[in-house]
Each structure stands twice: as C-alpha cells, then as structure tokens.
Amino acid sequence: MDIRVSGRWRLTIDEDDMLGGAGSDLNSTYESNTDEVTLRIRNRNFKNWEYWAWHVDIHRVDGNWHSSFHLDIRRTGGGVGQGSLSGLTAYEEIDDNAASPNPSFSGTYNYSSIPMQFRLRDVSLTIPPDDYDTTIVYTLVED
C-alpha cells in the first residue's frame, strides 16, 4: 500500500498584504487553493472483493518555523474512488508530534485525487521577515 502526494503550497507575504498600506499590520490568515495538494491512496494487492480500510495520520516536521504560526489542514472533497472517506472536512491544526500525529482522516478501498487545503494563521508584523518552512508528513496506516 502507498500514498502519493502531489502539489505543494508556497506562500509569499509582502507589502501587498498590509491591511492599510505602509506601516499597517498584515493579514493574519492565509488560505491555499482548495486543491493545493492531492493524495492518492492505493493498495496494489487489493482485490475488488476484499475489504480494505485505512487512515492517514498527518503531522509536520519544521525547518525554519516560527512558533507563533498555526498551520491547519482540511479535506475539501471526496476524491475519486468506490469506497468511503470520512473526517477532516473542517480545518484542524497540524501539530509537530510524530508520536501522536494530529489530524487524521479515514477511508476504505483505493482513492485518488483527494483534495487538501491549508490555512496559515497568526501572521503578524511582530514576526521577523524570513524564509519559513515546514514539511507535512502523511502516514498511511492499514486498519
């Protein structure tokens, strides 16, 4: 079984994001496109008559990341598949704890084109300008 992630979110925040022009604060929240990343979940050994259930755990691994930032994720659609998907239809914060990842969603059978959206919160001029980055890790677990 495997999971394939397609896409990535690159966000540039500059003077155009200031609410009231020079000297004002920035927008505090930014959202990606609703299908910024898509997931494909597949079990090559799966036979159509067999039941196959799974869930995906999500956490982040920070590179240069500011502790004031909060990054959320949600599943914005049902993708393509013949089973079922459940969970993560509202934003949930992605934590940096691989031992207890959060959030997650679940499904049955093979799926492709599962759309995911991100939201970055608590952006402010009090955070020093820099190139910040984090990596989102998706772990497919058979149930």
Phi, psi and omega in degrees: 000148180209162176234136178239131180250128177240131178103169176198156180252121174243123183241128174247125178248125181218195184300336178293344181268001178287132186297321185231030181087190184307135178088348179271171180279169180273163165305140182269345184225138178228140178240145174278178170298157182291343178233042183301323177230141172237149181243144171236129180240126187213143172240107183296335181270000183291132175254141186306332183270352180269146176274132178224118180242152184204168168217158180244121174266143184231132171213174180240153174240113186279138168265250173269098187231138178270136185293344178282339182288146172232125182247127182245160178219152172209157175267124187257002179195179185267354180066198181238120180178173183249003179261227180221153173234145176211149176092161174062037176269349172246153180302137171227143181288139177269121179265177183251028182252099181293333181288334180220069187294148178208134008268190176204164172215166186226167179193180176227148177066180182285144179218150173222167176056038176282113185276138180234144180234148180244155174220128175256127183241162174067038173280140183203157175294344178287346177272125183299141176299138179188174170265105181262146179208151173212155179246132177267129181250125178250121181245119179273126182236129177281133180263000000 
